[in-house]
Amino acid sequence: MSDYLLYGTEGCHLCEDAEQLLLEAGLAFSKQDIIEDPQLLQNYGVLIPVLLHSASQQQLNWPFDSHALQDFIKNNRL
């Protein structure tokens, strides 16, 4: 399992943009479709995409760019 989890849903263009940023950064991550879980849908329905660092439980909410992503990664290194 990856240290990073991207919450989103299929057909979300913002989620696709976020995923592209993560790929360009070379970040290993897992994806979670919030539609599959009513609690996740309630928690993240208006916030997606959201990147979660599993160990610290810190979140990076959209909108973010490559600079914000790099800062987030740097601040969550163990």
Buried (B, 14 or more C-beta within 10 A) or exposed (E): EEBBBBBBBEEBEEBEBBBEBBEEEEBEBEBBBBBEEEEBBEBBEEEBBBBBBBEEEEBBEBEBEEEBBBEBBEEBEE
